[in-house]
Amino acid sequence: MNRQYSRADDLVRQVDAVLRTLVPRAAQPSRPSPATPEVHDDAMDEAERRHAEGLMRINHTGEVCAQALYQGQGLTAKLPEIRGQMEAAAQEEIDHLAWCDARLQELDGHTSRLNPLFYAASFGIGALAGAVGDRLSLGFVAATEEQVGRHLDAHMAELPPGDHRSRAVLRQMAIDEAHHAQQALEAGGARFPGPVKAGMTLASRVMTKSVYKL
């Protein structure tokens, strides 16, 4: 028998999701990190470590935005199967969030202080897209995940040569993001035109520049 959730239950679940997303070390992954004990870094100097930390902070904030996006869309999506798909994808994004957080700890780094701001903005965008319609909402997911995939590829190339553990995390994240994008398109997501994607790219640059050190 399926349990029927009340509005109070939904509110508690939303608050829990926000806390798990924004509080460092609160997210609990369902899969082990690809940075297994068998994956070892080579020596890195302080400048390389700081650069790796900055890149992983960007990726962590990207996952905060992804969580907020999926949570907002899941709240307003019209079809139950679409809400279910959003929730499944969000669980994999929690894995990414936790993996990036753990890697930041290994690098003696910190998560971005701007995460609450980016969470709120992404949640609002997701909720609005879901309210407009599932086809637009899924299209936004596909376009976002494609953009994230390009960032991950660029970061894997930009990481210090000795940072094998961060690279292992980003490699699995890229696989998952490509799968999410394909799922969204197969479920009926709209393909966004070039100008819209260009605008999304510009917005993402604001995020990457601002959280590299903050």
C-alpha positions, 0 to 999 in steps of 0.5 A: 500500500502506497503511503499518501504524504500530507503537505506537512510531510512534503514540507519536512521532506523539502527542508530535509533536502535543503539541509542535506544539500547545503550543510557540509558532510550532510549528504549521504551517497548511495554509491561509494566514491569512485575515488577508491582507496586504490586510487592514489594521487601523485605529489602536488605542490601547494599551487596545484592543490589550491587549483584542484580545490578551486575546481572541485569547489566549482563542481560541488556548487554545480551539484548544489544547483543540480539538486535545487533544480531537480527539487524545484522541478519535482515540486511542480512537475505535472506528471507523476512519472516525471516527478519520479524521474526527477527524484531518481536523477536527484539521488544520483546528484546527491552521490555527486554532491557527497563525492565532491564534498569528500574530495574537498575535505581531502584537499583541505578545502571548503565548500562555497559560501555562495551555495545558499544563493545559487541554491535559491536561484536554481530552485526557483528556475526549476520550479518555474520550468516545471510549472510551465510544462514537463516538456520544457522542464525536461528540456532544461534538464537535458540542456543543463546536463549537457553543459555540466558534461562539458564543464566536467570534461574541461576540468578533467583536462585542467586538473593537475596531472597528479590529481587522480582522485578528483579525476576519478570522481569527475569521470563517473559524474560525466557518465551519469550526467550524460545519462540524465541528459539522454533520459530527459530527451527520451522522456519528451524534453524539448531541445533548446535552441542555440541562443538559449544555451548560450545564455545558460553558458554565460550564467554558468560562467558567473557561477564558476568565476565567483566560487573558485575561491569563495 
